[in-house]
């Protein structure tokens, strides 16, 4: 059973939070099977994370645990999708060259 909820299913809470995240005009997001990737200015992302916790608490969840991975980069602008695109291009190059491990 999940901490702070009556059942092991948390998809209703995920939907509630994801709906709130998608309404943000300052933070971009991508939902995936293991969580949500947030992209934006530090203060905007941190504020949104706080709002996500408050939303769950107001919905009756008494205990929340968030796993947060943070990456920053100052030498160039790069979105999460840019990172994926670079890897995908490299995979295509490997396949074209017939390279295998």
KEKE-3310 file (N, C-alpha, C; in steps of 0.2 Angstrom, whole numbers, plus 5000, padded with zeros to 4 digits):
npx = (5004:5002:5011:5001:4989:4973:4973:4983:4983:4988:4985:4974:4978:4990:4984:4977:4987:4995:4986:4986:4999:5000:4993:5002:5010:5023:5032:5037:5032:5033:5025:5028:5031:5038:5036:5036:5044:5050:5053:5061:5063:5073:5066:5053:5050:5053:5043:5032:5033:5031:5018:5012:5013:5006:4993:4990:4990:4979:4970:4968:4979:4990:5004:5018:5030:5043:5053:5066:5076:5088:5095:5106:5112:5123:5131:5124:5108:5097:5084:5075:5070:5079:5090:5086:5085:5098:5104:5096:5100:5113:5111:5105:5116:5125:5118:5117:5131:5133:5138:5141:5140)
npy = (4994:5011:5025:5035:5034:5027:5016:5005:5010:5024:5032:5041:5051:5055:5059:5070:5078:5079:5086:5098:5102:5103:5115:5124:5139:5142:5132:5118:5101:5083:5069:5052:5034:5032:5044:5062:5073:5089:5105:5121:5137:5138:5143:5143:5129:5123:5130:5125:5111:5112:5116:5105:5095:5102:5101:5087:5085:5093:5085:5075:5066:5061:5059:5062:5057:5062:5059:5067:5072:5082:5092:5104:5116:5128:5131:5130:5132:5119:5107:5094:5086:5089:5082:5069:5068:5069:5057:5048:5051:5047:5034:5030:5033:5023:5012:5013:5013:5000:4996:4986:4981)
npz = (5000:4996:5004:5015:5008:5004:4996:4986:4973:4964:4953:4951:4959:4952:4940:4944:4949:4937:4928:4934:4933:4919:4917:4919:4914:4914:4916:4907:4903:4903:4903:4908:4910:4922:4929:4929:4918:4921:4915:4915:4922:4938:4950:4946:4943:4956:4963:4957:4960:4974:4974:4969:4979:4989:4983:4983:4997:5000:4995:5003:5005:5017:5018:5009:4997:4987:4973:4966:4953:4948:4935:4929:4917:4910:4899:4887:4879:4882:4879:4887:4876:4867:4871:4870:4856:4852:4856:4849:4836:4836:4838:4826:4818:4822:4818:4804:4801:4805:4817:4831:4849)
capx = (5000:5006:5011:4997:4983:4969:4974:4989:4983:4989:4983:4969:4982:4994:4980:4976:4994:4997:4982:4988:5006:4999:4991:5007:5013:5030:5035:5035:5032:5032:5023:5031:5029:5041:5036:5035:5050:5049:5059:5060:5068:5073:5061:5046:5050:5052:5036:5027:5034:5027:5010:5010:5013:5000:4987:4989:4988:4972:4965:4968:4985:4994:5011:5020:5038:5045:5060:5068:5083:5089:5101:5107:5117:5124:5135:5120:5101:5095:5078:5075:5069:5086:5095:5084:5086:5105:5105:5093:5104:5119:5109:5105:5123:5128:5115:5120:5138:5133:5142:5138:5145)
capy = (5000:5018:5029:5041:5033:5021:5010:5005:5013:5031:5035:5046:5057:5056:5063:5076:5082:5080:5091:5105:5103:5105:5121:5129:5143:5144:5125:5113:5095:5077:5063:5046:5029:5033:5050:5068:5078:5096:5110:5128:5141:5134:5145:5141:5122:5122:5132:5120:5105:5113:5116:5098:5093:5105:5099:5081:5086:5096:5080:5070:5062:5064:5058:5061:5056:5064:5058:5072:5072:5089:5094:5111:5117:5135:5133:5131:5130:5112:5105:5087:5083:5090:5077:5063:5069:5068:5050:5045:5052:5043:5027:5030:5033:5017:5007:5015:5010:4993:4995:4983:4980)
capz = (5000:4996:5011:5015:5004:5007:4992:4982:4967:4965:4947:4952:4961:4947:4935:4947:4949:4930:4926:4937:4929:4912:4917:4920:4908:4915:4916:4902:4906:4899:4907:4906:4914:4928:4932:4924:4917:4921:4912:4916:4927:4944:4954:4943:4944:4963:4965:4955:4964:4980:4972:4968:4986:4992:4980:4986:5004:5001:4992:5008:5006:5023:5018:5002:4996:4980:4971:4962:4950:4945:4931:4927:4912:4909:4894:4881:4880:4879:4882:4888:4870:4863:4874:4867:4849:4851:4857:4844:4830:4837:4837:4819:4815:4823:4814:4798:4801:4806:4823:4837:4854)
cpx = (5004:5006:5006:4991:4980:4970:4981:4989:4984:4987:4979:4973:4987:4990:4979:4982:4996:4993:4984:4995:5005:4996:4996:5009:5020:5035:5033:5036:5031:5031:5026:5029:5032:5041:5034:5042:5047:5055:5057:5065:5067:5068:5054:5045:5049:5046:5031:5027:5030:5020:5008:5009:5006:4993:4985:4987:4981:4967:4965:4974:4989:5001:5013:5028:5039:5052:5061:5075:5083:5096:5101:5112:5117:5127:5130:5113:5100:5089:5079:5074:5076:5090:5093:5086:5094:5107:5102:5097:5110:5117:5108:5111:5126:5125:5117:5126:5138:5137:5138:5143:5148)
cpy = (5006:5021:5034:5040:5027:5015:5010:5009:5021:5035:5041:5052:5059:5061:5070:5081:5084:5086:5098:5107:5106:5112:5127:5132:5144:5137:5120:5106:5089:5071:5057:5041:5029:5039:5056:5072:5085:5100:5117:5131:5138:5136:5143:5133:5120:5124:5127:5113:5106:5113:5109:5094:5095:5102:5092:5081:5088:5090:5074:5065:5065:5063:5058:5061:5057:5062:5063:5072:5079:5089:5101:5112:5125:5136:5133:5129:5123:5109:5097:5083:5083:5084:5070:5062:5067:5061:5046:5045:5048:5036:5025:5029:5026:5011:5007:5012:5003:4991:4991:4982:4973)
cpz = (5000:5003:5010:5011:5006:5002:4989:4976:4968:4958:4947:4954:4956:4942:4938:4947:4941:4927:4928:4934:4922:4911:4918:4914:4908:4915:4911:4905:4901:4904:4904:4911:4921:4932:4927:4924:4917:4919:4913:4921:4934:4949:4952:4944:4951:4966:4963:4959:4971:4979:4972:4974:4989:4989:4982:4993:5004:4998:4997:5009:5012:5023:5011:5002:4988:4979:4965:4959:4947:4941:4929:4922:4910:4903:4887:4883:4878:4883:4883:4881:4866:4865:4871:4860:4848:4851:4851:4837:4830:4836:4830:4815:4816:4819:4807:4796:4802:4813:4828:4842:4854)
residu = (UNK:UNK:UNK:UNK:UNK:UNK:UNK:UNK:UNK:UNK:UNK:UNK:UNK:UNK:UNK:UNK:UNK:UNK:UNK:UNK:UNK:UNK:UNK:UNK:UNK:UNK:UNK:UNK:UNK:UNK:UNK:UNK:UNK:UNK:UNK:UNK:UNK:UNK:UNK:UNK:UNK:UNK:UNK:UNK:UNK:UNK:UNK:UNK:UNK:UNK:UNK:UNK:UNK:UNK:UNK:UNK:UNK:UNK:UNK:UNK:UNK:UNK:UNK:UNK:UNK:UNK:UNK:UNK:UNK:UNK:UNK:UNK:UNK:UNK:UNK:UNK:UNK:UNK:UNK:UNK:UNK:UNK:UNK:UNK:UNK:UNK:UNK:UNK:UNK:UNK:UNK:UNK:UNK:UNK:UNK:UNK:UNK:UNK:UNK:UNK:UNK)
# end
